[in-house]
């Protein structure tokens, strides 16, 4: 079977990862073990897509500074085809602090740079994609992504989904994150399936036909280290699974393996699942 083509539509940030505890107001703290890498929802997801052996296409936006250049070089080195609108100024930067419980807190500076439909990008190529994962901002780019054979959308972009009025294959939300709360009745077009993730407890799903089910978390391949990127890698694995022709439960199992692998390393990229 040939490798599927999987597109990611969304943003990428240049992230500094460090270990330490969050300061109290007015306090000075010293962080340790700092390093930089591309990150953000779209960035982490497209790296995972490529590592799973899919032909990875990244519809995004990049600034014109040195960190944007470094981001593009890292994406190319992993075999990602980056299709980016140009934005004047500096690339969005992030600071991800991982504490003693392995939980990450993210601080961002600058505007989230996502592609817009008026960027001169080959949007028609999405119609030839076997799968697409959307974490962008422009509802019109979500409509373009619907041309892919399978479409997965994060609930973090619920406003774009509601405005676009497209039917997605899977909408993914965190059951514990109030920012990703989904009122099913308020959606103008019901997704074919909604998935709620629950971290180490796996998660559950509901299909448009009313079928409800659960999926288990994958065993960790090592001790937990850093939760950064777990959710985005999970959603990338789910999208690749659907693009391979797997059923929902098998695709969720692949996504769970991706999320578990990321948890065992620093940052969002070092321990992503490779197949």
Residue, then its C-alpha position, 0 to 999 in steps of 0.5 A: x500500500x502506498x503512503x497516504x497524503x496527509x495535510x495539516x492546516x494551521x500554525x507553527x511556533x518557535x518554542x523554548x522548552x525548559x524545566x522548572x516551577x511557575x513563579x508566584x507574582x513578583x518572584x524570580x525563578x531560574x529554569x533549566x535544561x532549555x532548548x528550542x524547536x518548532x512547536x504549536x498545534x500545527x507544527x507538532x502535528x505535521x512532524x508526527x504525520x511525517x514520522x508515521x510515513x505519510x506524505x506530509x503537506x503543511x499549509x501554514x504561514x511563516x514570518x520573515x525572520x531568522x526563527x521562521x527560516x530555522x522553522x522551515x529548515x527543520x520541517x524540510x529536514x523531516x520531509x515535510x512539504x511546507x506551503x506557507x503564506x508570508x507574514x512580515x515581522x517575527x515568528x510567533x515565539x513560545x515558552x513551555x515550562x514543564x514542572x515536577x508533575x510533567x505538566x506543561x504551561x505555555x506562554x506565547x508572544x506574538x500573533x498566531x500565524x495561520x494561513x488564509x484562503x487569500x494566501x497564494x497557496x495550492x489549495x486545490x491540492x487538498x482535494x487529493x489528500x487522503x486526510x487533513x487535520x485542521x488547527x487553523x483560524x480562517x473558516x474558508x481554509x477549513x472549507x478547503x480542507x473538507x475536500x480531503x477524503x477524511x477531515x479531523x478538527x480540533x475543538x480549539x478551533x470550534x468558532x471556525x468550525x461553526x462558521x464554516x458549516x462543514x461536516x467533519x469526520x472527527x471533532x476532537x476535544x479534551x474532556x478536562x479542558x473548558x476551552x474545548x467544551x463542545x455543546x453538540x446541540x449548538x453545532x449547525x452541522x453535526x460531526x460524523x464523530x466527536x472524540x473526548x480525550x481523557x489523558x491516561x484514562x483514554x477517552x470516549x466517542x459518540x458518532x452521529x448515528x448515536x453509537x457511543x464507545x471508549x478507547x484505552x490509553x496506550x501503554x507508555x514506552x517509558x517513564x513520563x517526562x513532558x506532556x507538551x505535544x501529546x494532544x496534537x500528536x494524538x490527533x495527527x495519529x488519528x488523522x493518519x489512521x483514517x487516511x490509511x483506511x482504518x476504522x475509527x477505533x483502530x485510528x484512535x488506537x494509533x493516535x493513543x500510541x502517538x500521544x503516549x510516545x510523546x509523553x516520554x520525552x522532552x518537548x514535542x518532537x524527540x520521542x514521537x512515534x515512528x513507523 
